[in-house]
Amino acid sequence: MHPSLRLLLPLALFVLPCPLLAQVVVNQPIPPTATIRVDAAVSAGAEIPRTIFGAFLEPIGKSTYGGLWAELLQNPSFESGLWDAPHIARMLREEPSLARASQLGLPLPWQPLRVDEGNRYAVKYGDAANSWQSLVVYGLPGHPTGIRQKIYLPVQRILVYNGSLYARHLSGPDGLTVSIRPHDSDEVLASARITASNPAWTKYVFTLTLPAGKLHRLDPADFVVEVEGDERVDLDEFSLMPADALDGLDPEVVAMAKAMDTPLVRFGGNFTSSYNWRDGIGPRDKRISMRNLAWGIPEYNTFGTDEFLHFCQLIGAQPQIALNLGGGTPEEAAAWVRYVDEHWRQHSGLLWELGNELWGNWNLGYPTLDQLASRTLAFSQAVRAVDPGARLIAAGEDPDDFTPWNAVQLRNPPGTFNDLSTHFVVTTSAADEAHPSDQFIDEAAFALPTELGRKLQQEQDQIDTYPAFARRAHIAFTEWLFVGPRPGIPGFTNMGGAVDTAGLLNMLMRHAAIVPIADMTGIMDFAGIWKSRGQVYAAPAYYAFRMYSTAGAVYPVQVVTDSGSYSVAHGVSRLPDISDVPYLDVVAATSADHRTLDLFCVNRSTSTDIPADITLDHFVPEGLAQIKTLRADYLDEGNDADSPTQVVPQESAHALSGRLLQHVFPYESVTVIAFHSAR
């Protein structure tokens, strides 16, 4: 929405009838020039723990397979039942030719090399090289016969691709040709011939090198396997990866994840309650493919515990793993803890979650309230038996409805857990008003972190009423995300989501004493890194997160801001009534050596740039301030495969006048200002 139009909308909130009186009330208008006064000699709270800049990874969408994991092929072992019905319907809408491929006996999303060759395929059960199914291809003399799959290659980065397949020769010639072609074309860009003569399952490897300039960024291609003459061959367990993959991990994703400087990566989510960690260890080409029950997508298990630990090691993060308290057992959980301790450099004292959202009936085997405490205790005891130093997070409820559930957890014996988790994954368009304007939703969504901080304090207050946990247990905010399901409102893919992300990080820094752990959803997909059509890019929220996580802020100091404020009535349903929301939200903090002073600034105004005079007390800065600004022309702008860097931070340096800096904060923006000590 253009800012000139937004200036008119606040008036409508007061003249249009609404049975719930949904409104934004301006408590104090934005002054012509705001003031920000920082006193670096006055502490403003507890030391900011690095662990509030944690991130979250769950096999959902294309976060692991199709994202962090570099494998280019889907369903490489020709299984059925890997997708639920809604996902299959979507696949058929996007690629209608898959319907005919399925009729010919090919598992999704494989297709025949030539549809007009007819029925030349048969799925075989029970004697596969991997999992349960393999695919027999029956050659047709004089007619090209084989299979293909549509793929996207990162040709802007690399032209060499390494692959493998399993085959057993049944009859006829023994040659297989693997190739890469432009999608729906007979032109061969790269090929390799394999002599597959062994009647027993045998693994064959190959390399395909593309010529430069023949396939362009975002162009679809086909991976093709063609048989010779009347050859009959049984095929299974394919793989095709860029040659620069880091033991299976996408190097661009790893680099962008490392740039986040996150100290924790949470491996968990709804998939946790049906995940058995043993399925994801051992030789990758022998791991079983199955459906991810939580999300109705494939779980190939090629990205398992060892791969997750390798990813954490590459980006310099600690693992934070959610244990299966749904379909799992205490013995299974304890064995996983032992395995990770043996394979991670720390060997003890890692962070473990005792389940994920156990209060939700979407999780397999969720407990009743009567079962909750005993299940938590049983798993805690099993884990502590193998690692007495493990740091445990028990499953708590969301901050808008936590009291009864958390009370049950807090009746456990002392030491059962170190912290209670909470989540806040909020749909910003779900408002108490039936037909809210985008303007109203924007301001209500931007206000959410303010009220969320108050709710977290209430959670801590409840914890402190239980002597077994008072002042020892705190809150682990292990999932947070702002979901905007339609254009024009704040969501994780647009600039509005970045504004909410920065507001939430400001809130976390203010509440460092009670929230030592927080994990943004997610390091891959959602508010983090994305991959589409072979292109890696990031959401605006990723850049907001990175502006904060890399700043090195440790000690919060006093900051007094006069920039106006507003209140929301009947806003976003999860937290509809929010008072005293500052238009310009500022946190100030110094580095560990006190030589850098950072200001973290969020302009929540939807239409007004805010000029401000920034004055520094008890800090003598150099003559230039280093400034990073994240903004967009429109709230719903974001990044995608076509325009991967449309919304990224802009850096500048501004001169100070002594200890005064004058700066204009753009509306709907995130700004980090770094002052460096002159002494």
Protein Blocks (a to p, Z undefined) as FASTA:
>chain_A
ZZklmmmmmmmmmmpccfklpacddfbacdfbdcddddfkbccbdcddfklmcccdddeh
jlmnoplpmcfbghklopghkacfklmmmmmmmmmmlmmmmmnopacfbdcfblklopab
dcdehiafbhjbccdddddehiacdddddddddfkloccdcdddddddfbhcfbdcdddd
dehiabdfbdcddddfbfbdcdddddddddehkacghiacddddddehjbccddehiadd
dfkbgghiafklmmmmmmnopabdcdedjklmmccfklmgcjfklcccdddfknopaceh
lacfklmmmmmmmnopacdddddfklmcfklmmmmmmmmmmmpcklpoiacdebehklbc
kbghiacfklmmmmmmmmmmmmmmmommbccddddddfklmmlmmmmmmmpcehkambdc
ddddddfklcfbfbacfklmmmmmmmmmmmmmmmmmmmmmmmmmpmklgokaccddfbcc
dddfbghiacfkbmklmmmmmmmmmmmmmmmmmmmbccdddfeghjlccdeehiacddfk
lmmmmmmmmnopabdcdddddebjaddehiafklmbcghiafbacdddddfkopaccddd
ddfbfkbccddddddehiacdfbdcddddddfbfkbccdfklmmlpccdddddddehjac
cddddehiadddddddfZZ
